[in-house]
Amino acid sequence: MSLKRTSKYHAVPTVVDNICFASKKEARRYGELKLLEKAHQIEALCCQVPYVLAVPVNDPSAVDMRAIVGKYIADFVYYDQTGFVVEDVKGFRTPLYRWKKRHVEAQYGITIREV
């Protein structure tokens, strides 16, 4: 009997360039993006970029007029010929992920590209 834990969705954590990715698929995409950056087709590649999820507060005495309800972490952000890109590598779209995606897109006015 093995005591090694496995991911609920069978993702295998993978390390590339001293960065720990949640899955082999995400690590593979990182390699593709690094090649695109080297070929000057994308620039300013960043990994694991957090976005704060907030909602308005109807309390006149509140110092900040919004309450933080969570955070979304984008797998990659970069610039390409179309502009700013927020990218998420997905094997399985959970209900929580779908909610966070809608929230981030509405709050920040961006579109998350799923690969």
C-alpha positions as CSV (number, residue, x, y, z in Angstrom):
1,M,0.0,0.0,0.0
2,S,1.4,3.4,-1.1
3,L,1.1,6.5,1.1
4,K,2.0,8.8,-1.7
5,R,-0.8,11.3,-2.3
6,T,-2.2,11.9,-5.7
7,S,-4.0,15.0,-7.0
8,K,-7.8,14.7,-7.2
9,Y,-7.6,15.3,-10.9
10,H,-4.3,13.3,-11.3
11,A,-2.2,16.4,-12.0
12,V,1.5,15.7,-11.4
13,P,3.4,18.7,-10.0
14,T,6.4,19.5,-12.2
15,V,9.4,21.8,-11.6
16,V,11.0,23.7,-14.5
17,D,13.5,26.5,-14.1
18,N,13.1,26.2,-10.3
19,I,9.4,27.0,-10.7
20,C,6.9,24.5,-9.4
21,F,3.9,24.0,-11.7
22,A,0.7,22.3,-10.7
23,S,0.8,19.9,-13.7
24,K,2.9,18.6,-16.5
25,K,0.6,20.4,-18.9
26,E,1.2,23.7,-17.2
27,A,5.0,23.1,-17.2
28,R,4.8,22.2,-21.0
29,R,3.0,25.4,-21.7
30,Y,5.6,27.4,-19.8
31,G,8.3,25.8,-22.1
32,E,6.3,26.9,-25.2
33,L,5.9,30.4,-23.9
34,K,9.6,30.7,-23.1
35,L,10.4,29.7,-26.7
36,L,7.9,32.3,-27.9
37,E,9.5,34.9,-25.7
38,K,13.0,34.0,-27.0
39,A,11.7,34.4,-30.6
40,H,10.3,37.9,-29.6
41,Q,6.7,36.9,-30.3
42,I,5.7,37.6,-26.7
43,E,7.3,39.7,-24.0
44,A,7.2,40.3,-20.2
45,L,6.2,36.7,-19.4
46,C,5.2,36.3,-15.7
47,C,4.0,33.2,-13.9
48,Q,1.5,32.8,-11.0
49,V,0.1,36.3,-11.0
50,P,-2.5,37.0,-8.3
51,Y,-5.7,39.0,-8.7
52,V,-7.6,40.1,-5.7
53,L,-11.4,39.3,-5.9
54,A,-13.5,42.1,-4.2
55,V,-17.1,43.0,-4.0
56,P,-18.7,46.4,-3.2
57,V,-19.7,47.1,0.4
58,N,-22.8,49.1,1.3
59,D,-21.5,50.5,4.6
60,P,-20.8,54.3,4.7
61,S,-18.6,53.9,7.7
62,A,-16.3,51.4,5.9
63,V,-12.8,52.7,5.2
64,D,-12.6,50.8,2.0
65,M,-15.8,50.5,-0.1
66,R,-15.1,46.9,-1.1
67,A,-14.6,43.6,0.7
68,I,-12.0,41.1,-0.4
69,V,-13.7,37.7,-1.0
70,G,-10.7,35.7,-2.4
71,K,-8.1,35.6,-5.0
72,Y,-7.5,34.2,-8.5
73,I,-4.0,33.2,-9.5
74,A,-3.4,33.3,-13.3
75,D,-0.9,30.7,-14.6
76,F,0.7,33.2,-17.0
77,V,0.5,36.8,-18.1
78,Y,2.3,38.3,-21.0
79,Y,2.1,40.7,-24.0
80,D,1.7,39.5,-27.6
81,Q,0.7,41.2,-30.8
82,T,-2.9,41.5,-29.6
83,G,-2.0,43.1,-26.3
84,F,-2.1,42.0,-22.7
85,V,-2.9,38.3,-22.2
86,V,-4.0,36.4,-19.1
87,E,-3.7,32.7,-19.6
88,D,-4.8,29.7,-17.6
89,V,-3.9,26.1,-18.4
90,K,-6.9,23.9,-17.7
91,G,-7.4,20.2,-17.6
92,F,-10.6,20.3,-15.7
93,R,-12.9,23.4,-15.1
94,T,-14.2,23.2,-11.6
95,P,-17.2,25.2,-10.5
96,L,-14.9,27.4,-8.3
97,Y,-12.6,28.1,-11.2
98,R,-15.6,29.1,-13.4
99,W,-16.8,31.5,-10.7
100,K,-13.4,33.0,-10.2
101,K,-12.9,33.4,-14.0
102,R,-16.2,35.3,-14.4
103,H,-15.4,37.4,-11.3
104,V,-11.9,38.4,-12.5
105,E,-13.1,39.1,-16.1
106,A,-15.9,41.4,-14.7
107,Q,-13.8,43.1,-12.1
108,Y,-10.7,43.8,-14.1
109,G,-12.3,44.0,-17.6
110,I,-10.0,41.3,-19.0
111,T,-10.5,38.0,-20.8
112,I,-8.8,34.9,-19.5
113,R,-7.5,32.7,-22.3
114,E,-7.8,29.0,-21.5
115,V,-5.3,26.5,-23.1
